[in-house]
Amino acid sequence: MAASRPGAASPTCRSCWGWFDQVDENQGELMVFPRVLIAGLLCCCVLRSWAIEGDSALQRPSMAWNEEFAYLTGMQAFIYGYPIITFAELRAQPLPGGQSMVNRYFHTRHLADPGQKYGGSPNRETAYSLAFADVSQQPMVLTVPPNPERRYYSLQLCDMYSDTIGYIGVRATHNIPGDYLLAGPGWKGKTPKGIRNVIRSWTPWVAVLGRTYTDGTEDDLPRMGTFQDGYRITPLSVYRRKALLPQGRAPVAVASPDDPLGAFRTMNAVMRENPPPPDHDVLMRQFALVGLGPAAKQDIEQLDPAIQRGLRRAIVDGRDLLARVAKAGGSIVGATRVRNGWFYGPSNWGRMAASDDFLGRAGTQVFSGIVEHQIEESVKLRTFVDADEKPLNGANQYVIHFKKEEIPVAYSFWSVTLYDENFNLVPNAAGRYTFGDKVPGLKYGADGSLTIYIQPDRPEGDKAANWLPSPKDKDFNLFLRAYFPGPALLDQSYAAPPVHKAEE
């Protein structure tokens, strides 16, 4: 996602809320997340340096020790909690008719377009579906329809901290239609007959993000919508045809976007609703010292004013840090290879908490994309520079030449999409925003090669068929996606060709 989010509804959540403009009412620097030991050492170093300097240092109004301690701890807490803040704000978004996304899908019926200025690098191959499943009291049955044309689709199931707990789709469940059980923590019931698989969540709430392929034509969009309508969420009690439906819980409320400490108020509430795993207790005890997390003993408004000042600073600087990490696009924990100016997404995308990569989870997984696929589902590469390591800019013309053996191997589809510096699609008269193997009318060379022409103005002759418009005199970046990727993409041995500045 973008380093900044123009028109955002809140100061913390960078989202694909623009999806709901189209909902169907019927349905860079990389830094390692500082671990507790490092935070303790930092705090000790700060305190020790002040003690050495003498009382005058301790009396600095803007450098009170408790404000600085709150700031350091608050930065860690904001990084850790940013995903759950984002998911809570997304879940709370108002929808037409006052409906909610709780145990119910809302679908976009069109592909993303440049009018949606929400960042996030929206793809141009799939329409989205979104629901939040409450599995605190009973499991939910997720139903997917038959798919005889093998249209790409996936339902990505994420815990409330943004890591993936399972998939249903063409790749993960081999395109098999039917009913899949989503169970919450502690459920020990009997699995009904007819359930194909059980997916377990350790959080009581689960985000269900659907992606359904469409070529975007007037002929295909209705067919795609009909397929989306086959996605269903049914409480287990209703699935079993019991008469009574247990009353569901209302999601916790989120704080006002105008509240400078609202991000932490939301975080505290949603962490109590979805407690972190026990092996993170040491972090939670650290956060609680400044009134943060599920173990906090005081409400934020009861904290010392100096602590509140430190926490406000932590939110502001935390967002700035995540923006820079998102633009850098990598992870220290998950291997990230850069080849010909293209850098791979982290290899631990979609499961970053498993390696304690909380900074990567917040920065490259949520801030830049809300959720990210595990690489088995989709491998992504991005570049901001040309072959000479100069920033890509619409003042220049560029070419990408794929030799036949360099064309990405993806068993569903691959594409290259162009975004502006805020990670939005770029308006252009041709209405073309992406380039890939599903784009009709591509011109291949006699040797099987493929060349993309990237420039603001339409090229002449046959080149126009392979034209990807760029913004005139403005920076941009390119995003290569491969859905259901081949082995060379999975092990990062594939090298995308560099972006060359065209000869004058």
N, C-alpha and C positions, 0 to 999 in steps of 0.2 A: 504493500500500500504506500500511499504517498507520505512524504515527510510532513505535510500539512494537509488538513482536510477542509477545504472551503465549504462553507454552508453547513457545517456539522451541527447536529442537534445538541451535542454535549461536548464538554471540553475533554472527555476521556475516551469516548468510544468512536473509533474510526470504522465506519461500517458500510455495509452494503444495504443501508436502509433505503437507498434509492429503489431497491426491488419493489417496495411497497407502493411506489407510484403506479405499478402495473398489476397489483394483486388481484386475484380472482376472488370475489366476495363469497363465492360458493365453496369454496375449499379453504565516506563513511568510515566511521570508526567502529571496530569491533571490540567489545569488552566482555570479559567473563563475569557472570553473575557472582557477586561476592558472597561466598558462603559465610556461615555464622562465625567461623573461626577468623576469617579475614575481617569481618565487620568488627569483631571484638578487638582484633589487633589494631585496626584503624582507630577505633575509639580510644584505646589505651594510648596510642601514639599521640592523638590530639590532646588528651588530658595531660600526658606526661610533658608535652611541649609547653603547654600553658603553665604547668607547675614550675618548669624551669625558668620561664620568662618572668614569673612573679605575679603578685596580686594585680598589677595594672592590666595584664592580659585577661585575667578572669573578670575584670570589671567592664570589659567592652560591651556596650548594650547590644550590639548586633552579633556578638560572638559568645553569648551566654552558653555555658557548657551544656545545659539541658536542651537548648534550642539546637545546638549542633548535633547532639546525640539523637534527638528526634529527627533531625534532617537525615542523618546517615541511616538510621533504622527505617525511617519513612521511605527513603529511596529503595531499600531492599524490599519493603512491603509493597510498594507500588509496582515494582517489577514483578514480584511474585503474584500479586493480585490483579494485575491489569487484565488478564484474560477473563476472570470471573466478573469483573466490573463491566467489561465489554458485553459479555453474554447477557448479563442482567439487564443492561440498558437496551440491548436488542430485543430481548423477550418482552420488555415493557412498552415497546413502540406501539402507539395507537394505530389501529387499522380501520378501514371503512366499516361503518355500522357498529362501531364499538366492539367488534369481535377481537378475539385474542388468538395467539398461536399455540395455546396450551392444548396439547393432545389433538391438534388439528393442523393440517397443512394449509399454507397459503402459497400460491403459485404465481410466478411471473409467466406471462404468455408470450413474451417477446424477448429478443436478445437485448443485451445492454447497448446503450447508444451514448454519444458524446454529451447529450443533454443531462446525463446523470453525473454530477460533479461531486462524487463521494470518494474518489480515490479507490484504492483496492485492486487495481489492475483487473477489472472484470473481463472474463473471457467472452469470446464472440461465437462460441460453438454450442453452448448449453444454456438452457433456461433453468432458473433456480426454483426450488421448492424449499420451504423451511417450516419446521415445527419444533416445539419444545415439549418433550414427553415427561410427564410427572409419574415416575415409577416408585414413589415413596411408599404408597399404600398397596399397590398391586402392579403386576407387569402389564405391559402394553403389547398387543399383537400388531406387527407391521406387515401389511399385505402389499405385494407387488404383482402387477398383471403379467399375463403372457406377453412374449416379445418375439414373435416369429420373424420379424425383419432384423432382429439383433441390433436395434437402435441402441447406441451407447446410453447407459444410465448408471448412476450409482446413488445409493443412500449412504451417506457418511454419518456415522453415529459418534458423537463427541461428548466426553464428560464436560462438566461446567467449567473446567479449567482449560478447555480447548484441545486436549489430546484425543486421538481417535481410539475408540474402543471396539469398533467393528464396522464392517461394510456389508451391504446387500447390493448386488448388481451383476452386470455382465461378466466382469472378471472374478469378483470375490465369491459369488455363489453360482457361477457358471450359467447365468441367465435363466435360472430355474424359478418359475413363478410360484406363488403360494404365500404361506404365513410363517413369519419368524417372530419369536418371542423375545422381547426386550425386558429383562428383569433387573430390579434395583438391588441395592445392598441388603443382604440378609434374607432375601426371599428363598424359601425352602419348599415351595409347593410342588405339586405334581404337574409335569408338563402334559398338556392335553394332546390327544391324538391329532395328527394332521400338522403339527408344528414341525417345520423342517430343521430349525436350528434355534438354539438359545444363545442370546448375546447378553452378557451381564455387565452392568454398570456399577461402579463403586460410588457414584454420586446419585442422589435421589432425583436429580433432573438431568435430562439428556437432550442435547441439541441434535436434531435430525436435519441434515442438509442434503437435499436432492439436486442432482444435476442431470438434465435430460437433453440429449443431442437434438439439434434441429439445424437445418441449413438456412433457416430464416425466411424461406420463400412463403408466398401466400398459400401455396398448396400444402406445404409441410407443417406450418404452424398449427392448423387445426388438428392434424394427426398427432402432433407432439402434445397438444393440450389434452386430447383424449387419453393418451398414454399416462400423462400426469394424473388425470382423474382416477386412474387405477391404483394410485398410492392411497392406502388407508391406514389409520391408526385406530385401534379398537381396544378398550379396556378388557382385560381378561375375563372379568365377570360378565360382560356383555357377550364376549366371544363364546362363553360357555352357556349363554342364554339364561343366566340367572335373573331373577326378577328385580333385585335391588342393585343399584349402582352406588358404591361407596362415594361419599362426597369428596371431591378433590380439594387439595389445598390451593389457596390463592398464592401466587408468587409474591415474594417480599417486594415492597415498594422500593424504588430507586430514588436517590436524592435529587434535588433540583440542580439543573446544569449551572445555575447562577451561584450555587453554594461553593465557595473556594475550597472547602473541605468535603464536598459532596462525594468525590470519588472514594474517599476512605469510609464515609458513612455507608455508602452502598456496599463496599467491599466487606465491611464488618457484618452487615445484615446477611449478605448472600453466603459468606463463609459459614455462618451459623446454620443456614439452610442446607448448605453442601459442605460439610466439614472436610478439611484437608486430610490426607492420609496420616495414620499414626506416626510413620517414620519422618514426618515433617514437624513433629511436636516441638523440637528444639527451636526451630524457626518461629513457630507460633508463640512460644514463651518469650522469645526476643522481641517480637512485634508487640506483645501485650505490655511490655514495659512502657510503651508510649501510647497506649490506648488503642492498639490496632489488632485485628484478627479475632477469631472466635473465643480466645482465652482472655480478652481484655476485660478488666474489672471496672473500668470507668467509661462512661460515655464521652465522646470526643469533646462535647461542649463543657465538660467538667475538668478538662485538662488545664494545666498551667498555661497561661498565655504564651510563654516562651516556647513550650512544646507545640502549641498550635501553630505558631509562626514557622517552626522548623518543618512541620508537616505540610503546611501550604507551600513552602519552598520545594519540598520533595515532590509534590505533584507536578509543579511547573517544570522542574529540572528533570524529573522522571520522564515526562512526555518528550522533552527535547532529546534525552538520551535514546529513547525508543525510536524516535524519528531517524536519528543517525544510524542506529543499528539496522533499522529496516532498509535504509538506503544502501548500507554496506552489503546487506543481503546474505550474510554468512553466519557461521556458528563456530566457535572454538571447539565445542564438544563433537558436533557432527561434521565429518570431513566435508570440506567445500573445495572443489577443484576449479581453478580458473584456466581456461584453454582458449587461446585466440581472442581474448577479451571477454568471453562468455564465462560467467561463473554459475556453477551448479547451485541449486538450492541445497540447504543442509541435508545430509543423509539421514538425520534423525527427525526430519519434519514429520509432524503428526503424532509424535511420541516423545517430545523433547523432555518432559518431566521424568521419564524413565532414566535419563542420564543427568538429572538435576540441572538441566540447561534452562533455567528459568528466564534468563535474559533472552536467549534465543526464542523461547516459547512466546514471550511477550512481544519482542521486537520483530522477528521475521515470520512468526507464525500467526500472530493476531494483529499487531499494528499494521502489518503490510498485507493482510489477507483475511482476517477474521478467523478462518480455519485454513489449514493446509493439508493437502493429501499426503498420505504416506507414499514413499517413492514407488512402491509396487503398483499404485494406482496411477500416479502421474509424476513424471520427472520434469523439472522446470529449470531453464537457464535464462539468465538475463544479461544484457550488456548495455553499458552507457557510453562505450567508447568505440572508435574505429580501429583499424589495424595499426595505426600509429599512436594509439592510446590517447587520441584527442577526443573531447566530448562530442557526441553526435549532435548535430545542429542542422536545422532546416535551411541554413544558408548554403549548405553543400548538397551535392548529389552523391548517392552511395549505391553500391551493388553488393549483393551476397550471392556468390556462385557456389551452388552445391554440385559437386561431382556426383555421378550416379551412386557411388559407394558412400557418399557423405549425406545422402538424404536420410533423415531420421527413420529408424524402424520403430513403428508404433502400431500395435495390433488393433487399436480403435481409430485414432487419428492424431495428427500432429499439426501445429500451426506456429506462425510467428506473428505477434500482435504488437502494434506500435502504440506507445503511451506518451503523454506529455510529462513534464517534470513533476506534476502532481499525481501521476499514475492514473490519469483519466484518458479515455479515448479522445482522439483528435478529430474535430469536425473537418469534413472535406466534401467537395461537391460531388465526388464519385461515390460517396457512401461506402467506401471500402476501408476497413480498419484492421483486417487480418489477412494472412496469406498462409496457405497450407494445402495438404493433400485433398481436402474436401472442397476447395474453391473451384467452381466450374470454369472451364475455358483456359486453364493454364497452358503455357507453351513450353514444352520440354525440348531440349536440344536433341539432335540426331543421336548423340551418344548417351542419352538418358539423363543428362544433367539438367539442372534447374537454376535459373538466375532470377533474383528479385531486384527490382529497381526501386530505390527509395529516394524520393525527391518531392518537392511541393507541387510541381507542375507535371501534367500528364505527358509522358514520353511519346515519341512518335512511333508509328508502325506497330509491329508485333510486340514491342516492349510494353505497350499499354496493358496487355493481358496480364503481365506479371508486375504491375505497378502497385506499390504500397505508399500512399501519400504521407508526407511528413509536414509538420508545421513550419511555415516560412520563418526563417531567422530565429527559431526557438529551439532550445534543447529538447531532446526526446530520448526515449530508451526503448529497447526491443525485448520482448519476452517470448521465448520458445517453449512451447508446451508439448509433451508427448504423453498421450493417454494410453494406458496399458502398454508401457514401454518395453522395448526389447532389451536383451542382456547388456549390450554395450552402453546403454543409457543408465541402466541400474548400477553398473560398477564404475561409472564415470570414465570409461575408456573412450567413449565417443567424443570426438572433437568437432564442434560446429565450425564451419568456415568463418573466417574473420569478415568484418564489414569493411570493405575497401571504399575509399573516396574515389568517385568516378573521375576518369581522366577528362580534362577540359576539352 
